Amino acid sequence: MDRNKTDAVFVLVAALAAFAIYNLACGLKTGEIRGRLNWISCADDPTRFWSNVIGNLVAVIALLGFLWLLHRRGGK
């Protein structure tokens, strides 16, 4: 993969990680997590809320891990 494609993938994955972090911050502050189509209030279902939080955390970790691998591979 050439440098321009690597940079484009890096920016895209960083944007996805930023969106997941935004979801986590808003969710923990307001008690709502962004769903597929809109904001979903999870006040009446704390299990669903926390599973959404854990899902976003896993997404952030996976995306940042992918960025790290891209960075290491690009340095060689």
C-alpha positions in Angstrom: 0.0 0.0 0.0 1.5 3.4 -1.0 1.8 6.3 1.4 -1.3 8.1 0.2 -3.6 5.1 0.7 -2.1 4.4 4.1 -2.7 8.0 5.1 -6.3 7.8 3.9 -7.0 4.6 5.8 -5.3 6.1 8.9 -7.5 9.2 8.8 -10.7 7.1 8.2 -9.9 4.8 11.1 -9.0 7.7 13.4 -12.4 9.3 12.6 -14.2 6.1 13.4 -12.3 5.9 16.7 -13.1 9.6 17.5 -16.8 8.9 16.8 -16.8 5.9 19.2 -15.1 8.0 21.8 -17.7 10.7 21.3 -20.5 8.1 21.8 -18.9 7.0 25.0 -18.5 10.5 26.4 -22.1 11.5 25.5 -23.4 8.2 26.7 -21.7 8.4 30.1 -22.8 12.0 30.5 -26.4 11.8 29.4 -27.3 8.1 29.8 -28.0 7.8 26.1 -26.1 5.9 23.4 -26.4 6.7 19.7 -28.1 3.8 18.0 -28.4 2.9 14.3 -30.9 5.6 13.5 -31.2 7.9 16.6 -30.3 8.5 20.2 -31.6 5.6 22.3 -32.5 6.3 25.9 -31.3 3.4 28.1 -32.4 4.8 31.5 -35.0 2.0 31.8 -32.6 -0.7 30.6 -29.2 -0.3 32.3 -28.0 -3.7 30.9 -28.5 -2.4 27.3 -26.8 0.9 28.2 -23.7 -0.9 29.6 -23.5 -3.4 26.8 -23.5 -0.4 24.4 -20.7 1.3 26.4 -18.7 -1.9 26.4 -19.3 -2.3 22.7 -18.0 1.2 22.0 -15.0 0.6 24.2 -14.1 -2.6 22.3 -14.5 -0.6 19.0 -12.2 2.1 20.3 -9.5 -0.4 21.3 -9.8 -2.3 18.1 -9.6 0.8 15.9 -6.6 2.2 17.9 -4.9 -1.2 17.6 -5.4 -1.2 13.9 -4.0 2.3 13.7 -0.9 1.2 15.7 -0.4 -1.8 13.3 -0.7 0.5 10.3 1.8 2.9 11.8 4.3 0.1 12.6 3.9 -1.4 9.1 4.3 2.0 7.4 7.6 2.6 9.2 9.3 -0.4 7.7 
